[in-house]
Amino acid sequence: MKALIAGAGIAGLTLGRCLAQKGWQVTILDEGSAARGEGYLIQLFGSGYEAARRMGLMPRLLPLAYEMSSVRWLNASGRTTSRLPYRTLQELLDGRLMNLMRADLEQAILEQLPSNVQLRFHCSIVYVRTPVGHVEVELSSGDVERGDVLIGADGVRSRIRDLVFGEGSVWSHYLGFHTSTFVIHAPEVRDELGNDLHILSVPRREVGLFAVREGNVAAFFVHRAPQTAPPQSPFEALEAEYGDLGWYVPLVLERAKALPTFLYEQAAQVVLPHWYRGRIALLGDACQAVSLLPGQGASLSLAAAYVLGEELNGTTDVKEALARYEHRVRPPLAQLRRAGRRAADWLVPATPAGILARDAALRLASVRGLSRLLRPVVNAAREDVIVPAE
Ligand SMILES: Cc1cc2nc3c(=O)[nH]c(=O)nc-3n(C[C@H](O)[C@H](O)[C@H](O)COP(=O)(O)OP(=O)(O)OC[C@H]3O[C@@H](n4cnc5c(N)ncnc54)[C@H](O)[C@@H]3O)c2cc1C
């Protein structure tokens, strides 16, 4: 059996690894280049953590993971207003929580790819055809690839989704937030931050900083905003929105100016009535994007790819496997979407009163025994996508 996978992100690589290890021929086609530049901090938890464990990734990931002591929320002048010990989050997630740079996670999965997997970069898919019993893609180079199944793991702006299910914006539900993330070199800030994730939080906006290796700092920005056309210059958009803030924000913006590019997104959930049609299915952000805010995308992509791998490996009937994959992942995902919307509202309050209420809850939850107060927010991470268990 041969699988064609569009997208060499977390979802595509995980699926490629799961199928190739069970004897499938796998070709992964990606429009980008081998080394993706954008880095950001992700939290691996819940089902994603469990999928990584079952894949045997833990010995590789543990040395790459970042220790975190606590999450600190700061006011506009940089004073700490609340602090949540990291162990509280770990307890709420049953110890299944890990901080990683996205590129490190991708690299770890890449290293597990059997050597017979064909990885093709700079490939742009222009047509999808479905001759009886197969599926074919035509690339902009004119090359044609044929397989038994085609998986669109090509991210939130999936081309496979456009070609097979119709134009993308129809499926995209804007969440009301713009977000941006990048890594800067800032050893002087790094020392000040220690092992804490610092989040400067003012009404409608927040800026998070966390020290990573080699004198670098991973930064993220989130603000409430109406949906607009993507900004011509992400840097100017950031400066207009955050230029008035103090603390380390001016320094971070200054360093960001020197970056060749960085991610700037309008956070959206992708919702489709079905994830598969015939021998073609979507995977990861292409159909399951929940929200950037609770930091679930990477975990979900890993878990959903693991489930799809299990189903395709369990049968020779591709269509039945795709149906079962959707049947297993869709119900928990619906829960995660609802929880994700609530968590986003709670984490980036619109008003000073909202910030006071959130900080009061955080202070209470950090008292031993009261961490359950955060359950409604953390439930956004707990839904199990991988069941049935081993
Ligand atoms: C700003 C930002 C911050 C984030 N923060 C977090 C976080 O803190 N925690 C977390 O868990 N998640 C976070 N995420 C989300 C997380 O990165 C994604 O959910 C996850 O990477 C999805 O994996 P994926 O493999 O489905 O898609 P992607 O990682 O988007 O990979 C898609 C791949 O497909 C390729 N591709 C795209 N179009 C085509 C095409 N036409 N043909 C072929 N290949 C194509 C791309 O080059 C890419 O390699 C964040 C995302 C962004 C943008």
The ligand as an ORCA input file, in Angstrom:
! r2SCAN-3c Opt
* xyz 0 1
  C       1.802     31.684     15.911
  C       1.552     30.243     16.312
  C       1.723     29.847     17.642
  C       1.435     28.540     18.022
  N       1.612     28.176     19.313
  C       1.355     26.900     19.684
  C       1.582     26.455     21.018
  O       2.005     27.193     21.888
  N       1.285     25.161     21.326
  C       0.807     24.292     20.390
  O       0.564     23.121     20.696
  N       0.602     24.688     19.136
  C       0.855     25.961     18.756
  N       0.640     26.343     17.485
  C      -0.042     25.435     16.582
  C       0.801     24.281     16.133
  O       2.049     24.687     15.669
  C       0.043     23.597     15.033
  O      -1.233     23.262     15.506
  C       0.738     22.368     14.595
  O       2.040     22.665     14.172
  C      -0.044     21.755     13.445
  O       0.711     20.806     12.828
  P       0.358     20.390     11.347
  O       1.380     19.361     11.004
  O      -1.084     20.050     11.244
  O       0.530     21.695     10.463
  P       1.783     22.611     10.224
  O       2.740     22.585     11.346
  O       1.247     23.935      9.796
  O       2.527     21.912      8.995
  C       1.991     21.969      7.706
  C       3.081     21.605      6.717
  O       2.480     21.605      5.419
  C       3.294     22.341      4.526
  N       2.412     22.888      3.510
  C       1.610     23.957      3.587
  N       0.932     24.117      2.439
  C       1.320     23.112      1.618
  C       0.957     22.717      0.301
  N       0.079     23.427     -0.435
  N       1.544     21.613     -0.227
  C       2.441     20.897      0.494
  N       2.822     21.238      1.754
  C       2.247     22.318      2.302
  C       3.996     23.382      5.373
  O       5.226     23.777      4.762
  C       4.229     22.603      6.674
  O       5.450     21.910      6.651
  C       0.947     27.613     17.057
  C       0.814     28.004     15.717
  C       1.119     29.300     15.345
  C       0.964     29.695     13.892
*
